[in-house]
Amino acid sequence: MPPQAICNAYKRYQKVEDSALDQDIDVVDFRRGLTEAQKEKIVPVASVPSELINVAQKVFIAEHQGREPKARNVPEACTVYEHKDFTGQSRIYDGKG
């Protein structure tokens, strides 16, 4: 059974229209920007290097689409965020394996 907070969020958003989600300030949306409360709870904890993302894209395309990937621009590094209200262990890529 998931934690009650997850159950409550599921019930709340289960039938919400997409347009209503776009207007909901409780939903984290980096394009729109974070509220002050979200900035306090959502913190960067790691970064995935652009080279790793590039290799992963190439392997995915080769393995799952059965073809050689086209030449692409190397993607930007990706920041990994953690929400302070969600406790537990996480496995963050440390670049060592």
Contacts in CASP RR format, 6 or more apart in sequence:
PFRMAT RR
TARGET T0000
AUTHOR 0000-0000-0000
METHOD contacts of the structure
MODEL  1
MPPQAICNAYKRYQKVEDSALDQDIDVVDFRRGLTEAQKEKIVPVASVPS
ELINVAQKVFIAEHQGREPKARNVPEACTVYEHKDFTGQSRIYDGKG
2 10 0 8 1.000
5 85 0 8 1.000
13 21 0 8 1.000
16 24 0 8 1.000
21 27 0 8 1.000
22 29 0 8 1.000
25 35 0 8 1.000
28 34 0 8 1.000
28 38 0 8 1.000
28 42 0 8 1.000
34 42 0 8 1.000
40 84 0 8 1.000
41 83 0 8 1.000
41 84 0 8 1.000
41 85 0 8 1.000
42 81 0 8 1.000
42 82 0 8 1.000
42 83 0 8 1.000
42 84 0 8 1.000
43 81 0 8 1.000
43 82 0 8 1.000
43 84 0 8 1.000
44 79 0 8 1.000
44 80 0 8 1.000
44 81 0 8 1.000
44 82 0 8 1.000
45 80 0 8 1.000
45 81 0 8 1.000
45 82 0 8 1.000
45 90 0 8 1.000
45 92 0 8 1.000
46 79 0 8 1.000
46 80 0 8 1.000
46 92 0 8 1.000
46 93 0 8 1.000
46 94 0 8 1.000
47 77 0 8 1.000
47 78 0 8 1.000
47 79 0 8 1.000
47 80 0 8 1.000
48 77 0 8 1.000
48 78 0 8 1.000
48 80 0 8 1.000
48 93 0 8 1.000
49 77 0 8 1.000
49 95 0 8 1.000
50 74 0 8 1.000
50 75 0 8 1.000
50 76 0 8 1.000
50 77 0 8 1.000
50 78 0 8 1.000
51 74 0 8 1.000
52 93 0 8 1.000
52 95 0 8 1.000
53 75 0 8 1.000
53 77 0 8 1.000
53 78 0 8 1.000
54 72 0 8 1.000
54 74 0 8 1.000
54 75 0 8 1.000
57 69 0 8 1.000
57 72 0 8 1.000
57 75 0 8 1.000
58 69 0 8 1.000
61 67 0 8 1.000
61 68 0 8 1.000
61 69 0 8 1.000
62 68 0 8 1.000
62 69 0 8 1.000
80 92 0 8 1.000
82 90 0 8 1.000
END
